[in-house]
Amino acid sequence: MTGRRRNGSSFLSRLLPRPGRGRALAAGALAACVPLITGCGIVPGATQGAGDGPVTVMTWAPENTGANDKPGMPALARAYGRWVNARGGIGGRELRVLTCNERNDSVTVARCARRAVEEGAVAVVGSYSQHTDSFLNTLESAGIPYIGGYGLTNDEFTSPLSYPVNGGQPALLAGLGRALADRCGPVALVRPDTIAGDQLPPLLDSGLAAGGHGRAGDQRAAEDATAYDDHVRQALRRATAGPGRPGCVVPALGDRTPTFMDSFRRARADFPEVRTATVLGSVDQTTINASGGASGPYEGAYVTGWYPQTSDERWDAMKEVVEREAFGDTRIDLADAGVQTTWIAYTVLHRVVETLGGGEVSADAVTDALDGGLKVSTGGLTPTLRWKPRQELAAAGFPRMVNAEVTQQVVRDGRLVAVGKGFTDTTGTLQAADLL
């Protein structure tokens, strides 16, 4: 949730019905296009045409930037494209997958979006970017739907052409706060010193308040720091400031969370007992293993996620695709929430194209199918998805959020294990969040 703040009129425009989507608009956008920088890949296919021509889509994410990299998302998209095409495509059509390294940069992701328009993409699928204000206008002008963004920004839950598959950071933080309210003394949140980070404290606080807990201490930190010794000690002082239950330290620093926990491991012995908690995307099973498993700093940590654990059999289809089409590709971490989101987003795309039968597969057709009340089953990885506005979430500022459910997990003996069964709905908690 970074990037520039939108003005009021821009925000309100996302709550209005989407405008007409003439291809003349798209052509106008192309007139000002500049060539895309290197860093894009493609699953080969002919230029998209009408009828039974290839279906072109794009997936983007940052790679090789040193902060919040998600190389597994475009890598999985390419593997999915190969898998689908080896089986005759979708409804007999070839799936042409373009990928783009958005470099965690607003200018670059804008170029990725213009490339999607230029190539005739019918959707941008399963992608990650903090810079929604740099690409959403381009996609909206061309009528290209954004299916299964990572949920980093509130814009993803307001844009009329955004079709999220999870509740993003809002649901994760609200769900984590509710889980910690009954378990923690003082809570210290360590989060990025960015506009995106500014939205995390009220979300966590809404969950804490739902459980009768006071607000968390809000501690800003650089999202690209190489050490967090001072931040760790400040957080530990806050979390151990009160009597009663042990306090909780909550790092929400994305890819820099392991760096924070390295400093935390060294400093925690100097303070009374505390617990840790975070959200998937900041930690996963691979991170826990690399940090020492049961003897590492995550042991006992509470973790909120969007989906079932990676060991769940509902992920077997994704594992089969990776085994067949991307075996040995170390960029694809099956436990990564970004990879999982990309899988679910392509599941949605596949279902949409199938429903179009032998008709034209265009951006307009995909959008109309999604807006027409189409229900998409993800095999239990999420509730059945349907992009019908939910008034209770619209009132909370998230009119495009159709899945506010999260899973609760804890690290026991070095493994992420489920707390309870199924999903927890954060709708009520989000309604109470003060995001102004």
C-alpha positions in Angstrom: 0.0 0.0 0.0 2.5 2.6 -1.2 2.5 5.3 -3.8 1.0 8.7 -4.0 -2.1 9.6 -2.1 -5.1 10.1 -4.4 -7.2 13.2 -4.3 -10.9 12.9 -3.4 -12.2 13.0 -6.9 -9.9 10.2 -8.0 -11.1 8.0 -5.1 -14.7 8.8 -5.7 -14.3 8.0 -9.4 -13.5 4.4 -8.4 -16.9 4.0 -6.7 -18.8 5.0 -9.8 -19.9 2.6 -12.5 -17.1 1.9 -15.0 -17.2 4.0 -18.1 -17.6 2.7 -21.7 -14.6 0.9 -22.9 -14.1 1.7 -26.6 -11.0 0.5 -28.3 -10.5 4.0 -29.6 -9.6 4.9 -26.0 -7.0 2.1 -26.0 -5.6 3.3 -29.3 -5.3 6.8 -27.9 -3.4 5.5 -24.9 -1.0 3.7 -27.3 -0.1 6.9 -29.2 1.8 8.1 -26.2 3.5 4.7 -25.5 7.2 4.3 -25.2 8.9 0.9 -25.7 8.9 -1.3 -22.7 12.2 -1.8 -21.0 13.8 -5.2 -21.0 12.6 -7.6 -18.4 9.4 -9.1 -20.0 8.9 -12.7 -20.9 6.4 -14.4 -23.1 4.9 -17.9 -23.6 5.1 -17.9 -27.4 2.0 -17.4 -29.5 0.7 -15.5 -32.5 -0.8 -12.0 -32.1 -4.2 -12.2 -30.6 -7.1 -12.1 -33.1 -10.8 -12.7 -33.0 -12.6 -16.0 -33.0 -10.3 -18.9 -32.0 -7.1 -16.9 -31.8 -4.8 -16.9 -28.8 -5.9 -15.4 -25.5 -3.3 -12.9 -24.4 -2.8 -12.0 -20.7 0.0 -10.4 -18.6 1.4 -11.1 -15.2 3.8 -8.7 -13.5 5.8 -8.6 -10.2 9.1 -7.2 -9.0 12.3 -9.2 -9.5 15.9 -8.7 -8.6 15.2 -5.5 -6.7 16.4 -6.5 -3.2 13.0 -5.7 -1.6 9.6 -7.4 -1.9 10.7 -9.5 -4.9 8.0 -11.9 -6.2 9.7 -13.8 -9.1 7.6 -16.9 -8.5 4.4 -15.1 -9.6 5.5 -14.6 -13.3 7.3 -17.9 -13.2 4.1 -19.7 -12.2 2.1 -17.8 -14.8 4.5 -19.0 -17.6 4.3 -22.6 -16.2 0.5 -22.4 -16.2 0.5 -21.2 -19.8 2.7 -24.1 -20.9 0.5 -26.6 -19.0 -2.7 -25.3 -20.5 -1.3 -25.2 -24.0 0.0 -28.7 -23.7 -3.6 -29.8 -23.1 -5.2 -27.9 -26.0 -5.5 -24.5 -24.4 -8.6 -23.0 -22.9 -11.7 -23.9 -24.8 -9.4 -24.7 -27.8 -7.6 -21.4 -27.6 -3.9 -21.0 -27.0 -3.1 -19.0 -23.8 -0.4 -16.4 -24.5 1.2 -15.3 -21.3 3.3 -12.1 -21.2 5.3 -11.3 -18.1 6.9 -8.1 -16.9 9.4 -7.2 -14.2 7.8 -4.1 -12.6 11.0 -3.6 -10.5 9.0 -2.1 -7.6 9.0 1.1 -9.6 6.1 3.3 -10.6 7.5 4.3 -14.0 8.3 0.7 -14.9 4.9 -0.7 -13.9 3.3 2.0 -16.0 5.3 0.7 -19.0 4.2 -2.8 -18.2 0.5 -1.7 -18.3 1.1 0.1 -21.6 2.6 -3.0 -23.0 -0.4 -5.0 -21.9 -2.6 -2.6 -23.9 -0.3 -2.7 -26.9 -0.3 -6.5 -27.0 -4.1 -6.7 -26.7 -4.2 -8.4 -23.3 -7.7 -9.4 -22.2 -6.6 -9.2 -18.5 -3.7 -8.7 -16.2 -3.7 -11.7 -13.9 -2.2 -12.7 -10.6 0.2 -9.7 -10.3 2.0 -7.8 -7.6 2.6 -4.0 -7.4 2.6 -1.3 -4.8 2.1 1.3 -7.4 -1.6 1.0 -8.4 -1.9 4.7 -9.0 0.7 4.3 -11.9 -1.1 1.5 -13.8 -4.8 1.3 -12.9 -5.8 4.4 -15.0 -4.1 2.8 -18.0 -5.9 -0.5 -17.6 -9.2 1.3 -16.9 -8.9 3.4 -20.0 -8.3 0.3 -22.2 -11.0 -1.7 -20.3 -8.5 -4.4 -19.2 -9.6 -6.1 -16.0 -7.0 -6.6 -13.1 -7.7 -10.1 -11.8 -6.2 -11.3 -8.6 -3.9 -8.5 -7.5 -1.9 -9.1 -4.3 -4.1 -6.8 -2.3 -1.4 -4.3 -1.3 -3.3 -1.1 -1.9 -6.8 0.1 -1.1 -7.2 1.0 -4.8 -7.4 -2.7 -5.6 -10.6 -2.8 -3.6 -12.1 0.3 -5.1 -11.3 0.2 -8.9 -14.3 -0.9 -10.9 -12.0 -3.1 -13.1 -10.2 -4.8 -10.1 -11.3 -8.3 -9.3 -9.4 -9.3 -6.1 -9.4 -13.0 -5.0 -8.4 -12.3 -1.4 -8.9 -9.6 1.2 -5.4 -8.2 0.9 -3.5 -6.6 3.7 -6.7 -5.2 5.2 -8.2 -8.6 6.0 -4.8 -10.0 7.1 -4.2 -7.2 9.6 -7.7 -7.1 10.9 -7.8 -10.8 11.4 -4.4 -10.8 13.1 -5.5 -8.1 15.5 -8.6 -10.1 16.5 -6.4 -13.2 17.1 -3.9 -11.3 19.2 -6.5 -9.4 21.3 -7.1 -12.5 23.5 -3.5 -13.6 23.7 -1.2 -10.5 24.1 -0.4 -7.8 26.5 1.0 -4.6 24.9 1.3 -4.9 21.1 4.1 -3.2 19.1 3.6 -3.0 15.3 6.7 -2.4 13.2 5.8 -1.4 9.6 7.2 0.4 6.6 7.5 4.1 6.7 5.5 4.6 3.5 2.0 5.7 2.6 1.1 2.0 2.3 2.4 1.4 5.8 0.3 4.3 7.1 -2.8 2.2 6.6 -1.6 -0.8 8.6 -2.0 0.5 12.2 -5.8 1.2 12.0 -6.4 -2.2 10.4 -4.5 -4.0 13.1 -6.2 -1.8 15.7 -9.6 -2.6 14.4 -9.0 -6.3 15.2 -7.6 -5.5 18.6 -10.5 -3.3 19.4 -13.0 -6.1 18.4 -11.4 -8.2 21.1 -11.4 -5.4 23.7 -7.7 -4.7 23.4 -6.1 -1.3 23.3 -4.2 0.1 20.2 -0.8 -1.2 19.1 2.3 0.9 19.4 3.0 2.2 15.8 6.6 2.1 14.9 7.8 3.1 11.4 10.9 1.6 9.8 12.6 1.8 6.4 11.4 -1.0 4.1 14.8 -1.5 2.6 17.0 -1.5 5.8 19.8 -4.0 6.1 19.5 -4.2 10.0 16.8 -3.3 12.5 18.7 -3.4 15.8 17.3 -0.1 17.1 13.8 -0.8 15.9 13.9 -4.2 17.6 14.9 -2.7 21.0 12.2 0.0 20.7 9.6 -2.6 19.9 10.7 -4.9 22.8 10.5 -2.0 25.2 7.0 -1.2 24.1 5.9 -4.9 24.3 7.2 -5.4 27.8 6.1 -2.1 29.2 2.9 -3.5 31.0 2.2 -6.1 33.6 0.2 -9.2 33.0 0.2 -11.2 29.8 3.4 -11.2 27.7 3.4 -8.6 25.0 3.5 -9.2 21.2 5.9 -7.8 18.6 4.3 -7.6 15.1 6.8 -7.0 12.2 4.9 -6.4 8.9 7.8 -5.5 6.7 7.3 -7.9 3.8 10.6 -9.3 2.5 12.5 -7.4 5.2 10.7 -9.2 8.1 13.5 -11.9 8.2 16.1 -9.2 8.5 14.1 -7.7 11.4 13.9 -11.2 13.0 17.6 -11.6 12.8 18.0 -8.6 14.9 15.2 -9.7 17.2 16.9 -13.1 17.8 20.0 -11.3 19.1 18.2 -8.8 21.3 15.3 -10.7 22.9 17.4 -12.3 25.6 17.8 -8.9 27.2 14.1 -8.4 27.7 11.2 -10.2 29.4 9.3 -12.9 27.4 7.4 -11.6 24.4 5.5 -13.3 21.6 5.7 -12.6 17.9 3.0 -12.4 15.2 2.9 -11.4 11.5 1.1 -12.1 8.3 1.8 -14.4 5.4 3.8 -12.5 2.8 6.0 -11.4 5.7 6.8 -15.0 6.7 6.1 -18.4 5.3 7.3 -22.0 5.9 10.5 -21.5 3.9 11.4 -18.5 6.0 10.8 -20.4 9.2 12.9 -23.3 8.0 15.8 -20.9 7.0 15.7 -19.2 10.4 16.2 -22.4 12.4 12.8 -24.0 12.5 11.7 -24.9 16.1 14.8 -23.2 17.5 14.4 -20.0 15.5 12.8 -16.7 16.4 9.4 -17.6 14.8 8.6 -20.5 17.2 5.2 -19.7 18.8 4.4 -16.9 16.4 0.9 -16.3 15.3 0.4 -15.9 11.5 -2.6 -14.8 9.5 -3.0 -15.9 5.9 -5.5 -16.0 3.1 -5.4 -19.6 2.1 -5.0 -23.1 3.6 -1.5 -24.4 4.5 0.7 -25.6 1.6 0.4 -29.2 2.8 -3.3 -29.1 2.3 -4.5 -31.4 -0.5 -6.4 -28.6 -2.1 -3.1 -27.4 -3.5 -2.4 -30.7 -5.3 -3.4 -29.3 -8.7 -1.0 -26.4 -8.4 1.8 -28.8 -7.3 1.2 -31.0 -10.3 1.5 -28.1 -12.7 4.8 -27.0 -11.2 6.1 -30.5 -11.2 5.3 -31.0 -14.8 6.1 -27.6 -16.2 8.5 -25.9 -13.8 10.3 -28.6 -12.0 13.6 -27.3 -10.6 12.6 -23.6 -11.0 13.7 -22.3 -7.7 11.8 -19.1 -8.2 8.5 -20.8 -7.5 8.0 -21.3 -3.8 4.8 -23.1 -3.4 4.4 -21.7 0.1 4.6 -18.1 -1.1 1.3 -16.2 -0.9 2.1 -14.5 -4.2 2.5 -17.8 -6.0 -0.7 -19.0 -4.5 -2.6 -15.9 -5.5 -1.4 -16.2 -9.0 -2.6 -19.8 -9.2 -6.1 -18.7 -7.9 -6.2 -15.8 -10.3 -5.5 -18.1 -13.3 -8.1 -20.5 -12.0 -10.6 -17.5 -12.3 -9.4 -16.6 -15.8 -9.7 -20.2 -16.9 -13.3 -20.4 -15.7 -14.2 -17.1 -17.3 -12.9 -18.1 -20.7 -14.6 -21.4 -20.6 -17.9 -19.7 -20.0 -17.5 -17.7 -23.1 -17.7 -20.8 -25.2 -16.9 -20.2 -28.8 -17.5 -16.5 -28.6 -15.0 -13.7 -28.8 -12.5 -13.6 -25.9 -11.8 -9.9 -25.3 -11.2 -7.6 -22.4 -14.8 -6.5 -22.6 -16.1 -10.0 -22.7 -14.0 -11.1 -19.7 -15.1 -8.0 -17.7 -18.8 -8.5 -18.7 -18.7 -12.2 -17.5 -17.2 -11.2 -14.2 -19.6 -8.3 -13.7 -22.5 -10.6 -14.7 -22.5 -12.5 -11.5 -20.3 -15.4 -12.5 -19.4 -17.7 -9.6 -16.0 -19.2 -9.5 -15.1 -22.2 -7.3 -11.4 -22.5 -6.4 -11.6 -26.0 -5.0 -11.9 -24.8 -1.4 -8.8 -22.6 -1.5 -11.2 -19.6 -1.0 -14.9 -19.3 -0.6 -16.7 -19.3 -3.9 -15.8 -16.0 -5.6 -18.4 -13.7 -7.1 -17.8 -10.0 -7.8 -21.1 -8.8 -6.6 -20.8 -5.6 -4.4 -21.2 -6.3 -0.7 -22.8 -3.2 0.9 -21.2 -3.8 4.3 -17.7 -3.7 2.8 -18.5 -0.9 0.4 -19.4 1.2 3.5 -16.1 0.3 5.0 -14.3 1.6 1.9 -13.7 -1.7 0.1 -16.5 -2.0 -2.5 -14.6 -4.5 -4.6 -13.6 -6.9 -1.8 -15.6 -10.1 -2.1 -13.5 -12.4 0.1 -12.7 -11.0 3.5 -11.9 -14.5 5.0 -8.5 -15.4 6.5 -6.9 -18.4 8.1 -5.2 -18.4 11.5 -2.0 -20.4 12.0 0.7 -20.7 14.6 4.3 -21.9 14.4 4.7 -25.1 16.5 7.8 -27.2 16.5 9.0 -25.2 13.5 5.9 -25.9 11.4 3.0 -23.7 10.5 -0.2 -25.4 11.8 -3.8 -24.3 11.6 -5.5 -22.8 14.6 -9.1 -24.1 14.5 -10.7 -25.1 11.3 -11.6 -23.2 8.1 -11.7 -19.5 7.6 -12.4 -16.5 9.8 -14.6 -13.7 8.3 -13.1 -10.3 9.0 -16.0 -8.3 7.5 -17.3 -7.0 10.8 -13.9 -6.0 11.9 -13.1 -4.1 8.7 -16.4 -2.3 9.1 -15.2 -0.9 12.4 -11.7 0.2 11.1 -11.0 3.9 11.2 -9.1 4.5 8.0 -9.6 8.3 7.7 
